[in-house]
């Protein structure tokens, strides 16, 4: 029976150990001592399943970088506005910086 990474991930540790017991591969040696994360990696290697890559973390990192670059640009603008008496523009820039900082924390 062919398995996928998602199927294996949703199995319990006991089910993964049963599967490892029937699999003869050096990657699953010592399966009784492995936790679920290690069992998943070992079974994927033994069964020839491509390990699941977490792409959403990479995309979030890129997005966070863009937000931080925008924050840096706004801070330069804030410093310029501080020299002038325009308080409305200062308030708008500070609010935008605050919103971007919150967005980076959400990521």
N, C-alpha and C positions, 0 to 999 in steps of 0.2 A: 504494500500500500504506500503510495507516494504521499509525503507530508509536505506542508508548507510551513514557513516560519510562524505565521499567525496561528495555525492549528497547534503547533508545539507550544507557543507562548500561552495559550489559553488552557493548557493541560496542567494538572497538579504535579507536584514534585514526585508523588508516588507513581503517577502514570508515566512520567518521563523516565523514572528509574526502571519501570517495567520494559519500556521501549529500549532503554540502554542495555538491559539484560539480554535482550534478543539480538542486539547488534554487536557484531564482532569487529571492532576497530580499536586501534590503540588510543584514539582520542577519548573514548568512553571508559578506559580503564580507571578503576577507582570511583565508579559512578555512585557507589553507596555513600561516599563521603562528600559528594558535590552538592552545592546548593542549586537552586533553580537557574540562576543566571549562568553558572558554569556548565550546568547540564545542557542548557539551550545551545551554548556555543559549541560544546563537544558533539552534541547530536547533529547540529547543522554541518559540522565538519565531517562527521562519520557518514551522514546520509547524502552529502553533496549538495546541501541546500545553501543557497546564498544567504548569508546572515543579513538581517534587516538593518538597513542604514537609516539613521534618524535624520532625515533631510530637514525637518522643520526647525531643528536647533541651528543648523547652518543658516537657513533663511532668516531666522530671528536675529542672529548675530550680524548679518548684513544690514538688516533694517535698523538695529540698534546703532550701528556705526553711522548710518545716514542721519538718524535723529541727533546723535551727539555732534556731528558736524554742523547741523543746523543750529544747535544750541550754541556752539562756539561762535558762529557767525552772528547770532543774535546778541551774544554778550559783547562783541565788538561794537555792534550798533548801540547797545545800551550805554557803553562807555562814551560814545560820541554824543548821545542824547543828554547824558549827565552834565556835559559842559554847556548845554543850552537850557533855556528856561521852559521848554516844552514838556510839561508834566503829563499831558494826555498821551503823548507818544511813548513816554517812558513807561507809563502804566500798561499800555498795550503790549509793549515788548516784554515786560516782566511777566505778564499773564501768559504770553505765548511760551516763554522759557519754562514757566511752571508746568504748563500743559505738556510740553515735550518731555520734561523730566518724569512726569507721571507715566507717560507712554513708555519710556525706557524701562521703568520699574515693572510695568505690566508684562513686557516681553520677557 
